[in-house]
Amino acid sequence: MTASAEKIMNDALRLTPVERAEMIERLFQSFDNHRKAEIDAAWAAEFESRLDAYKEGKIKASPVEEVMARINKR
């Protein structure tokens, strides 16, 4: 890794978990991803599966504030 890339990495590691996740997403989107439709379909199926499980009482939901607080503690 170049010195400038190493500095960027070190700076990124000081971000909050949410900021790092946003950075990862933007970097990932910067690639020419010919499988985007396939990936989007897989995420949609995962969402539907989790929503169905929630509706059936198989999993519980947490308020977004609690989730974000847990993430930011890491």
PDB file of N, CA, C and O in Angstrom:
ATOM      1  N   MET A   1       0.855  -1.169   0.000  1.00  0.00           N
ATOM      2  CA  MET A   1       0.000   0.000   0.000  1.00  0.00           C
ATOM      3  C   MET A   1       0.903   1.234   0.000  1.00  0.00           C
ATOM      4  O   MET A   1       1.904   1.280   0.716  1.00  0.00           O
ATOM      5  N   THR A   2       0.547   2.221  -0.799  1.00  0.00           N
ATOM      6  CA  THR A   2       1.345   3.445  -0.858  1.00  0.00           C
ATOM      7  C   THR A   2       1.199   4.228   0.442  1.00  0.00           C
ATOM      8  O   THR A   2       0.290   3.973   1.231  1.00  0.00           O
ATOM      9  N   ALA A   3       2.097   5.177   0.657  1.00  0.00           N
ATOM     10  CA  ALA A   3       2.039   6.002   1.869  1.00  0.00           C
ATOM     11  C   ALA A   3       0.741   6.796   1.929  1.00  0.00           C
ATOM     12  O   ALA A   3       0.143   6.927   2.997  1.00  0.00           O
ATOM     13  N   SER A   4       0.299   7.328   0.781  1.00  0.00           N
ATOM     14  CA  SER A   4      -0.953   8.108   0.797  1.00  0.00           C
ATOM     15  C   SER A   4      -2.151   7.209   1.076  1.00  0.00           C
ATOM     16  O   SER A   4      -3.075   7.611   1.784  1.00  0.00           O
ATOM     17  N   ALA A   5      -2.146   6.000   0.528  1.00  0.00           N
ATOM     18  CA  ALA A   5      -3.237   5.058   0.800  1.00  0.00           C
ATOM     19  C   ALA A   5      -3.222   4.639   2.269  1.00  0.00           C
ATOM     20  O   ALA A   5      -4.279   4.496   2.882  1.00  0.00           O
ATOM     21  N   GLU A   6      -2.047   4.445   2.828  1.00  0.00           N
ATOM     22  CA  GLU A   6      -1.923   4.086   4.248  1.00  0.00           C
ATOM     23  C   GLU A   6      -2.476   5.202   5.136  1.00  0.00           C
ATOM     24  O   GLU A   6      -3.146   4.930   6.132  1.00  0.00           O
ATOM     25  N   LYS A   7      -2.195   6.458   4.776  1.00  0.00           N
ATOM     26  CA  LYS A   7      -2.726   7.592   5.550  1.00  0.00           C
ATOM     27  C   LYS A   7      -4.249   7.623   5.469  1.00  0.00           C
ATOM     28  O   LYS A   7      -4.924   7.827   6.478  1.00  0.00           O
ATOM     29  N   ILE A   8      -4.787   7.420   4.269  1.00  0.00           N
ATOM     30  CA  ILE A   8      -6.238   7.395   4.097  1.00  0.00           C
ATOM     31  C   ILE A   8      -6.847   6.280   4.950  1.00  0.00           C
ATOM     32  O   ILE A   8      -7.875   6.480   5.597  1.00  0.00           O
ATOM     33  N   MET A   9      -6.215   5.119   4.948  1.00  0.00           N
ATOM     34  CA  MET A   9      -6.701   3.989   5.740  1.00  0.00           C
ATOM     35  C   MET A   9      -6.696   4.326   7.217  1.00  0.00           C
ATOM     36  O   MET A   9      -7.677   4.066   7.913  1.00  0.00           O
ATOM     37  N   ASN A  10      -5.614   4.898   7.705  1.00  0.00           N
ATOM     38  CA  ASN A  10      -5.531   5.265   9.118  1.00  0.00           C
ATOM     39  C   ASN A  10      -6.592   6.294   9.486  1.00  0.00           C
ATOM     40  O   ASN A  10      -7.208   6.203  10.547  1.00  0.00           O
ATOM     41  N   ASP A  11      -6.805   7.269   8.614  1.00  0.00           N
ATOM     42  CA  ASP A  11      -7.848   8.270   8.855  1.00  0.00           C
ATOM     43  C   ASP A  11      -9.225   7.614   8.868  1.00  0.00           C
ATOM     44  O   ASP A  11     -10.064   7.926   9.713  1.00  0.00           O
ATOM     45  N   ALA A  12      -9.446   6.710   7.930  1.00  0.00           N
ATOM     46  CA  ALA A  12     -10.743   6.032   7.840  1.00  0.00           C
ATOM     47  C   ALA A  12     -11.020   5.206   9.086  1.00  0.00           C
ATOM     48  O   ALA A  12     -12.163   5.141   9.536  1.00  0.00           O
ATOM     49  N   LEU A  13     -10.010   4.583   9.644  1.00  0.00           N
ATOM     50  CA  LEU A  13     -10.203   3.753  10.825  1.00  0.00           C
ATOM     51  C   LEU A  13     -10.578   4.564  12.063  1.00  0.00           C
ATOM     52  O   LEU A  13     -11.041   4.003  13.056  1.00  0.00           O
ATOM     53  N   ARG A  14     -10.381   5.865  12.007  1.00  0.00           N
ATOM     54  CA  ARG A  14     -10.792   6.732  13.117  1.00  0.00           C
ATOM     55  C   ARG A  14     -12.240   7.212  12.990  1.00  0.00           C
ATOM     56  O   ARG A  14     -12.758   7.863  13.897  1.00  0.00           O
ATOM     57  N   LEU A  15     -12.889   6.897  11.878  1.00  0.00           N
ATOM     58  CA  LEU A  15     -14.292   7.275  11.684  1.00  0.00           C
ATOM     59  C   LEU A  15     -15.197   6.391  12.537  1.00  0.00           C
ATOM     60  O   LEU A  15     -14.789   5.330  13.008  1.00  0.00           O
ATOM     61  N   THR A  16     -16.429   6.848  12.726  1.00  0.00           N
ATOM     62  CA  THR A  16     -17.401   6.024  13.436  1.00  0.00           C
ATOM     63  C   THR A  16     -17.744   4.817  12.570  1.00  0.00           C
ATOM     64  O   THR A  16     -17.500   4.835  11.363  1.00  0.00           O
ATOM     65  N   PRO A  17     -18.298   3.786  13.158  1.00  0.00           N
ATOM     66  CA  PRO A  17     -18.688   2.629  12.351  1.00  0.00           C
ATOM     67  C   PRO A  17     -19.647   2.987  11.211  1.00  0.00           C
ATOM     68  O   PRO A  17     -19.526   2.448  10.111  1.00  0.00           O
ATOM     69  N   VAL A  18     -20.578   3.873  11.462  1.00  0.00           N
ATOM     70  CA  VAL A  18     -21.526   4.265  10.417  1.00  0.00           C
ATOM     71  C   VAL A  18     -20.808   4.997   9.287  1.00  0.00           C
ATOM     72  O   VAL A  18     -21.085   4.754   8.113  1.00  0.00           O
ATOM     73  N   GLU A  19     -19.892   5.885   9.636  1.00  0.00           N
ATOM     74  CA  GLU A  19     -19.134   6.602   8.604  1.00  0.00           C
ATOM     75  C   GLU A  19     -18.271   5.632   7.791  1.00  0.00           C
ATOM     76  O   GLU A  19     -18.151   5.778   6.575  1.00  0.00           O
ATOM     77  N   ARG A  20     -17.672   4.645   8.461  1.00  0.00           N
ATOM     78  CA  ARG A  20     -16.868   3.653   7.730  1.00  0.00           C
ATOM     79  C   ARG A  20     -17.741   2.838   6.794  1.00  0.00           C
ATOM     80  O   ARG A  20     -17.338   2.545   5.669  1.00  0.00           O
ATOM     81  N   ALA A  21     -18.939   2.468   7.249  1.00  0.00           N
ATOM     82  CA  ALA A  21     -19.852   1.704   6.391  1.00  0.00           C
ATOM     83  C   ALA A  21     -20.242   2.521   5.168  1.00  0.00           C
ATOM     84  O   ALA A  21     -20.303   1.987   4.060  1.00  0.00           O
ATOM     85  N   GLU A  22     -20.506   3.809   5.359  1.00  0.00           N
ATOM     86  CA  GLU A  22     -20.834   4.676   4.220  1.00  0.00           C
ATOM     87  C   GLU A  22     -19.661   4.764   3.251  1.00  0.00           C
ATOM     88  O   GLU A  22     -19.849   4.764   2.034  1.00  0.00           O
ATOM     89  N   MET A  23     -18.458   4.839   3.796  1.00  0.00           N
ATOM     90  CA  MET A  23     -17.273   4.908   2.941  1.00  0.00           C
ATOM     91  C   MET A  23     -17.109   3.604   2.155  1.00  0.00           C
ATOM     92  O   MET A  23     -16.813   3.631   0.960  1.00  0.00           O
ATOM     93  N   ILE A  24     -17.299   2.484   2.814  1.00  0.00           N
ATOM     94  CA  ILE A  24     -17.197   1.191   2.136  1.00  0.00           C
ATOM     95  C   ILE A  24     -18.203   1.118   0.998  1.00  0.00           C
ATOM     96  O   ILE A  24     -17.873   0.685  -0.106  1.00  0.00           O
ATOM     97  N   GLU A  25     -19.422   1.539   1.271  1.00  0.00           N
ATOM     98  CA  GLU A  25     -20.471   1.502   0.240  1.00  0.00           C
ATOM     99  C   GLU A  25     -20.088   2.358  -0.959  1.00  0.00           C
ATOM    100  O   GLU A  25     -20.238   1.929  -2.103  1.00  0.00           O
ATOM    101  N   ARG A  26     -19.595   3.562  -0.705  1.00  0.00           N
ATOM    102  CA  ARG A  26     -19.213   4.447  -1.818  1.00  0.00           C
ATOM    103  C   ARG A  26     -18.042   3.872  -2.604  1.00  0.00           C
ATOM    104  O   ARG A  26     -18.020   3.947  -3.833  1.00  0.00           O
ATOM    105  N   LEU A  27     -17.072   3.301  -1.905  1.00  0.00           N
ATOM    106  CA  LEU A  27     -15.941   2.685  -2.608  1.00  0.00           C
ATOM    107  C   LEU A  27     -16.412   1.502  -3.438  1.00  0.00           C
ATOM    108  O   LEU A  27     -15.991   1.340  -4.584  1.00  0.00           O
ATOM    109  N   PHE A  28     -17.272   0.683  -2.875  1.00  0.00           N
ATOM    110  CA  PHE A  28     -17.796  -0.465  -3.601  1.00  0.00           C
ATOM    111  C   PHE A  28     -18.544  -0.017  -4.859  1.00  0.00           C
ATOM    112  O   PHE A  28     -18.398  -0.616  -5.924  1.00  0.00           O
ATOM    113  N   GLN A  29     -19.339   1.032  -4.724  1.00  0.00           N
ATOM    114  CA  GLN A  29     -20.101   1.528  -5.868  1.00  0.00           C
ATOM    115  C   GLN A  29     -19.212   2.126  -6.947  1.00  0.00           C
ATOM    116  O   GLN A  29     -19.638   2.274  -8.092  1.00  0.00           O
ATOM    117  N   SER A  30     -17.975   2.474  -6.587  1.00  0.00           N
ATOM    118  CA  SER A  30     -17.073   3.065  -7.574  1.00  0.00           C
ATOM    119  C   SER A  30     -16.557   2.030  -8.582  1.00  0.00           C
ATOM    120  O   SER A  30     -16.035   2.402  -9.633  1.00  0.00           O
ATOM    121  N   PHE A  31     -16.696   0.746  -8.274  1.00  0.00           N
ATOM    122  CA  PHE A  31     -16.294  -0.298  -9.205  1.00  0.00           C
ATOM    123  C   PHE A  31     -17.358  -0.469 -10.274  1.00  0.00           C
ATOM    124  O   PHE A  31     -18.545  -0.253 -10.031  1.00  0.00           O
ATOM    125  N   ASP A  32     -16.923  -0.852 -11.439  1.00  0.00           N
ATOM    126  CA  ASP A  32     -17.861  -1.163 -12.518  1.00  0.00           C
ATOM    127  C   ASP A  32     -18.395  -2.555 -12.229  1.00  0.00           C
ATOM    128  O   ASP A  32     -17.774  -3.558 -12.581  1.00  0.00           O
ATOM    129  N   ASN A  33     -19.538  -2.604 -11.592  1.00  0.00           N
ATOM    130  CA  ASN A  33     -20.064  -3.874 -11.125  1.00  0.00           C
ATOM    131  C   ASN A  33     -21.141  -4.384 -12.070  1.00  0.00           C
ATOM    132  O   ASN A  33     -22.286  -3.938 -12.007  1.00  0.00           O
ATOM    133  N   HIS A  34     -20.785  -5.304 -12.932  1.00  0.00           N
ATOM    134  CA  HIS A  34     -21.730  -5.862 -13.902  1.00  0.00           C
ATOM    135  C   HIS A  34     -22.744  -6.790 -13.241  1.00  0.00           C
ATOM    136  O   HIS A  34     -23.712  -7.199 -13.882  1.00  0.00           O
ATOM    137  N   ARG A  35     -22.538  -7.125 -11.976  1.00  0.00           N
ATOM    138  CA  ARG A  35     -23.463  -8.011 -11.265  1.00  0.00           C
ATOM    139  C   ARG A  35     -24.399  -7.237 -10.342  1.00  0.00           C
ATOM    140  O   ARG A  35     -25.020  -7.839  -9.465  1.00  0.00           O
ATOM    141  N   LYS A  36     -24.516  -5.928 -10.512  1.00  0.00           N
ATOM    142  CA  LYS A  36     -25.322  -5.099  -9.617  1.00  0.00           C
ATOM    143  C   LYS A  36     -26.760  -5.587  -9.515  1.00  0.00           C
ATOM    144  O   LYS A  36     -27.299  -5.660  -8.411  1.00  0.00           O
ATOM    145  N   ALA A  37     -27.388  -5.920 -10.619  1.00  0.00           N
ATOM    146  CA  ALA A  37     -28.781  -6.380 -10.599  1.00  0.00           C
ATOM    147  C   ALA A  37     -28.913  -7.666  -9.784  1.00  0.00           C
ATOM    148  O   ALA A  37     -29.873  -7.842  -9.034  1.00  0.00           O
ATOM    149  N   GLU A  38     -27.946  -8.550  -9.938  1.00  0.00           N
ATOM    150  CA  GLU A  38     -27.962  -9.811  -9.185  1.00  0.00           C
ATOM    151  C   GLU A  38     -27.807  -9.549  -7.682  1.00  0.00           C
ATOM    152  O   GLU A  38     -28.502 -10.149  -6.862  1.00  0.00           O
ATOM    153  N   ILE A  39     -26.900  -8.659  -7.342  1.00  0.00           N
ATOM    154  CA  ILE A  39     -26.677  -8.315  -5.933  1.00  0.00           C
ATOM    155  C   ILE A  39     -27.908  -7.627  -5.347  1.00  0.00           C
ATOM    156  O   ILE A  39     -28.325  -7.941  -4.232  1.00  0.00           O
ATOM    157  N   ASP A  40     -28.486  -6.694  -6.094  1.00  0.00           N
ATOM    158  CA  ASP A  40     -29.699  -6.006  -5.629  1.00  0.00           C
ATOM    159  C   ASP A  40     -30.840  -6.995  -5.406  1.00  0.00           C
ATOM    160  O   ASP A  40     -31.592  -6.866  -4.440  1.00  0.00           O
ATOM    161  N   ALA A  41     -30.971  -7.968  -6.282  1.00  0.00           N
ATOM    162  CA  ALA A  41     -32.021  -8.977  -6.143  1.00  0.00           C
ATOM    163  C   ALA A  41     -31.783  -9.827  -4.890  1.00  0.00           C
ATOM    164  O   ALA A  41     -32.729 -10.172  -4.181  1.00  0.00           O
ATOM    165  N   ALA A  42     -30.527 -10.161  -4.622  1.00  0.00           N
ATOM    166  CA  ALA A  42     -30.206 -10.950  -3.434  1.00  0.00           C
ATOM    167  C   ALA A  42     -30.525 -10.168  -2.161  1.00  0.00           C
ATOM    168  O   ALA A  42     -31.057 -10.729  -1.203  1.00  0.00           O
ATOM    169  N   TRP A  43     -30.200  -8.864  -2.152  1.00  0.00           N
ATOM    170  CA  TRP A  43     -30.526  -8.033  -0.985  1.00  0.00           C
ATOM    171  C   TRP A  43     -32.034  -7.908  -0.819  1.00  0.00           C
ATOM    172  O   TRP A  43     -32.531  -7.938   0.307  1.00  0.00           O
ATOM    173  N   ALA A  44     -32.759  -7.770  -1.899  1.00  0.00           N
ATOM    174  CA  ALA A  44     -34.224  -7.669  -1.829  1.00  0.00           C
ATOM    175  C   ALA A  44     -34.816  -8.956  -1.264  1.00  0.00           C
ATOM    176  O   ALA A  44     -35.739  -8.906  -0.451  1.00  0.00           O
ATOM    177  N   ALA A  45     -34.299 -10.096  -1.681  1.00  0.00           N
ATOM    178  CA  ALA A  45     -34.783 -11.380  -1.170  1.00  0.00           C
ATOM    179  C   ALA A  45     -34.474 -11.509   0.327  1.00  0.00           C
ATOM    180  O   ALA A  45     -35.299 -11.998   1.099  1.00  0.00           O
ATOM    181  N   GLU A  46     -33.294 -11.069   0.720  1.00  0.00           N
ATOM    182  CA  GLU A  46     -32.926 -11.107   2.137  1.00  0.00           C
ATOM    183  C   GLU A  46     -33.857 -10.224   2.959  1.00  0.00           C
ATOM    184  O   GLU A  46     -34.312 -10.619   4.032  1.00  0.00           O
ATOM    185  N   PHE A  47     -34.137  -9.035   2.454  1.00  0.00           N
ATOM    186  CA  PHE A  47     -35.051  -8.117   3.142  1.00  0.00           C
ATOM    187  C   PHE A  47     -36.426  -8.753   3.308  1.00  0.00           C
ATOM    188  O   PHE A  47     -37.003  -8.727   4.396  1.00  0.00           O
ATOM    189  N   GLU A  48     -36.946  -9.322   2.228  1.00  0.00           N
ATOM    190  CA  GLU A  48     -38.273  -9.953   2.287  1.00  0.00           C
ATOM    191  C   GLU A  48     -38.290 -11.102   3.286  1.00  0.00           C
ATOM    192  O   GLU A  48     -39.259 -11.272   4.026  1.00  0.00           O
ATOM    193  N   SER A  49     -37.213 -11.894   3.307  1.00  0.00           N
ATOM    194  CA  SER A  49     -37.120 -13.011   4.233  1.00  0.00           C
ATOM    195  C   SER A  49     -37.140 -12.522   5.681  1.00  0.00           C
ATOM    196  O   SER A  49     -37.829 -13.093   6.525  1.00  0.00           O
ATOM    197  N   ARG A  50     -36.385 -11.470   5.960  1.00  0.00           N
ATOM    198  CA  ARG A  50     -36.347 -10.924   7.320  1.00  0.00           C
ATOM    199  C   ARG A  50     -37.672 -10.285   7.699  1.00  0.00           C
ATOM    200  O   ARG A  50     -38.114 -10.410   8.840  1.00  0.00           O
ATOM    201  N   LEU A  51     -38.307  -9.604   6.761  1.00  0.00           N
ATOM    202  CA  LEU A  51     -39.610  -8.989   7.030  1.00  0.00           C
ATOM    203  C   LEU A  51     -40.648 -10.062   7.334  1.00  0.00           C
ATOM    204  O   LEU A  51     -41.440  -9.916   8.265  1.00  0.00           O
ATOM    205  N   ASP A  52     -40.648 -11.130   6.561  1.00  0.00           N
ATOM    206  CA  ASP A  52     -41.571 -12.244   6.816  1.00  0.00           C
ATOM    207  C   ASP A  52     -41.318 -12.845   8.195  1.00  0.00           C
ATOM    208  O   ASP A  52     -42.267 -13.126   8.928  1.00  0.00           O
ATOM    209  N   ALA A  53     -40.058 -13.044   8.555  1.00  0.00           N
ATOM    210  CA  ALA A  53     -39.720 -13.607   9.864  1.00  0.00           C
ATOM    211  C   ALA A  53     -40.200 -12.686  10.978  1.00  0.00           C
ATOM    212  O   ALA A  53     -40.688 -13.161  12.004  1.00  0.00           O
ATOM    213  N   TYR A  54     -40.068 -11.384  10.791  1.00  0.00           N
ATOM    214  CA  TYR A  54     -40.554 -10.421  11.786  1.00  0.00           C
ATOM    215  C   TYR A  54     -42.069 -10.515  11.927  1.00  0.00           C
ATOM    216  O   TYR A  54     -42.595 -10.574  13.038  1.00  0.00           O
ATOM    217  N   LYS A  55     -42.759 -10.529  10.802  1.00  0.00           N
ATOM    218  CA  LYS A  55     -44.224 -10.601  10.824  1.00  0.00           C
ATOM    219  C   LYS A  55     -44.720 -11.887  11.478  1.00  0.00           C
ATOM    220  O   LYS A  55     -45.778 -11.898  12.107  1.00  0.00           O
ATOM    221  N   GLU A  56     -43.963 -12.963  11.332  1.00  0.00           N
ATOM    222  CA  GLU A  56     -44.334 -14.252  11.906  1.00  0.00           C
ATOM    223  C   GLU A  56     -43.886 -14.399  13.357  1.00  0.00           C
ATOM    224  O   GLU A  56     -44.108 -15.439  13.977  1.00  0.00           O
ATOM    225  N   GLY A  57     -43.254 -13.356  13.895  1.00  0.00           N
ATOM    226  CA  GLY A  57     -42.810 -13.389  15.289  1.00  0.00           C
ATOM    227  C   GLY A  57     -41.549 -14.198  15.527  1.00  0.00           C
ATOM    228  O   GLY A  57     -41.227 -14.517  16.671  1.00  0.00           O
ATOM    229  N   LYS A  58     -40.837 -14.532  14.474  1.00  0.00           N
ATOM    230  CA  LYS A  58     -39.614 -15.323  14.606  1.00  0.00           C
ATOM    231  C   LYS A  58     -38.418 -14.475  15.024  1.00  0.00           C
ATOM    232  O   LYS A  58     -37.472 -14.986  15.625  1.00  0.00           O
ATOM    233  N   ILE A  59     -38.457 -13.185  14.709  1.00  0.00           N
ATOM    234  CA  ILE A  59     -37.400 -12.265  15.119  1.00  0.00           C
ATOM    235  C   ILE A  59     -38.052 -10.999  15.653  1.00  0.00           C
ATOM    236  O   ILE A  59     -39.196 -10.689  15.321  1.00  0.00           O
ATOM    237  N   LYS A  60     -37.312 -10.271  16.483  1.00  0.00           N
ATOM    238  CA  LYS A  60     -37.807  -9.015  17.045  1.00  0.00           C
ATOM    239  C   LYS A  60     -37.062  -7.851  16.412  1.00  0.00           C
ATOM    240  O   LYS A  60     -35.959  -8.006  15.887  1.00  0.00           O
ATOM    241  N   ALA A  61     -37.684  -6.692  16.475  1.00  0.00           N
ATOM    242  CA  ALA A  61     -37.061  -5.481  15.953  1.00  0.00           C
ATOM    243  C   ALA A  61     -36.558  -4.636  17.121  1.00  0.00           C
ATOM    244  O   ALA A  61     -37.052  -4.753  18.242  1.00  0.00           O
ATOM    245  N   SER A  62     -35.590  -3.801  16.850  1.00  0.00           N
ATOM    246  CA  SER A  62     -35.069  -2.851  17.835  1.00  0.00           C
ATOM    247  C   SER A  62     -35.215  -1.451  17.274  1.00  0.00           C
ATOM    248  O   SER A  62     -35.088  -1.258  16.065  1.00  0.00           O
ATOM    249  N   PRO A  63     -35.480  -0.466  18.127  1.00  0.00           N
ATOM    250  CA  PRO A  63     -35.543   0.913  17.650  1.00  0.00           C
ATOM    251  C   PRO A  63     -34.203   1.323  17.034  1.00  0.00           C
ATOM    252  O   PRO A  63     -33.142   0.913  17.504  1.00  0.00           O
ATOM    253  N   VAL A  64     -34.265   2.118  16.002  1.00  0.00           N
ATOM    254  CA  VAL A  64     -33.052   2.524  15.291  1.00  0.00           C
ATOM    255  C   VAL A  64     -32.060   3.212  16.224  1.00  0.00           C
ATOM    256  O   VAL A  64     -30.850   3.057  16.060  1.00  0.00           O
ATOM    257  N   GLU A  65     -32.555   3.968  17.195  1.00  0.00           N
ATOM    258  CA  GLU A  65     -31.654   4.650  18.127  1.00  0.00           C
ATOM    259  C   GLU A  65     -30.814   3.647  18.918  1.00  0.00           C
ATOM    260  O   GLU A  65     -29.625   3.874  19.143  1.00  0.00           O
ATOM    261  N   GLU A  66     -31.430   2.535  19.341  1.00  0.00           N
ATOM    262  CA  GLU A  66     -30.688   1.513  20.071  1.00  0.00           C
ATOM    263  C   GLU A  66     -29.653   0.832  19.171  1.00  0.00           C
ATOM    264  O   GLU A  66     -28.521   0.586  19.585  1.00  0.00           O
ATOM    265  N   VAL A  67     -30.050   0.541  17.968  1.00  0.00           N
ATOM    266  CA  VAL A  67     -29.132  -0.111  17.024  1.00  0.00           C
ATOM    267  C   VAL A  67     -27.927   0.783  16.752  1.00  0.00           C
ATOM    268  O   VAL A  67     -26.785   0.326  16.797  1.00  0.00           O
ATOM    269  N   MET A  68     -28.185   2.051  16.472  1.00  0.00           N
ATOM    270  CA  MET A  68     -27.088   2.973  16.159  1.00  0.00           C
ATOM    271  C   MET A  68     -26.183   3.166  17.376  1.00  0.00           C
ATOM    272  O   MET A  68     -24.967   3.282  17.222  1.00  0.00           O
ATOM    273  N   ALA A  69     -26.750   3.203  18.576  1.00  0.00           N
ATOM    274  CA  ALA A  69     -25.932   3.331  19.785  1.00  0.00           C
ATOM    275  C   ALA A  69     -25.020   2.122  19.948  1.00  0.00           C
ATOM    276  O   ALA A  69     -23.852   2.273  20.307  1.00  0.00           O
ATOM    277  N   ARG A  70     -25.545   0.907  19.685  1.00  0.00           N
ATOM    278  CA  ARG A  70     -24.719  -0.295  19.777  1.00  0.00           C
ATOM    279  C   ARG A  70     -23.610  -0.265  18.742  1.00  0.00           C
ATOM    280  O   ARG A  70     -22.472  -0.620  19.051  1.00  0.00           O
ATOM    281  N   ILE A  71     -23.914   0.148  17.527  1.00  0.00           N
ATOM    282  CA  ILE A  71     -22.912   0.213  16.465  1.00  0.00           C
ATOM    283  C   ILE A  71     -21.822   1.205  16.817  1.00  0.00           C
ATOM    284  O   ILE A  71     -20.637   0.914  16.656  1.00  0.00           O
ATOM    285  N   ASN A  72     -22.214   2.376  17.297  1.00  0.00           N
ATOM    286  CA  ASN A  72     -21.238   3.435  17.582  1.00  0.00           C
ATOM    287  C   ASN A  72     -20.383   3.145  18.809  1.00  0.00           C
ATOM    288  O   ASN A  72     -19.357   3.800  18.992  1.00  0.00           O
ATOM    289  N   LYS A  73     -20.763   2.188  19.660  1.00  0.00           N
ATOM    290  CA  LYS A  73     -19.954   1.797  20.810  1.00  0.00           C
ATOM    291  C   LYS A  73     -18.770   0.938  20.399  1.00  0.00           C
ATOM    292  O   LYS A  73     -17.805   0.818  21.154  1.00  0.00           O
ATOM    293  N   ARG A  74     -18.824   0.345  19.228  1.00  0.00           N
ATOM    294  CA  ARG A  74     -17.760  -0.562  18.769  1.00  0.00           C
ATOM    295  C   ARG A  74     -16.524   0.174  18.375  1.00  0.00           C
ATOM    296  O   ARG A  74     -15.540  -0.444  17.969  1.00  0.00           O
TER     297      ARG A  74
END
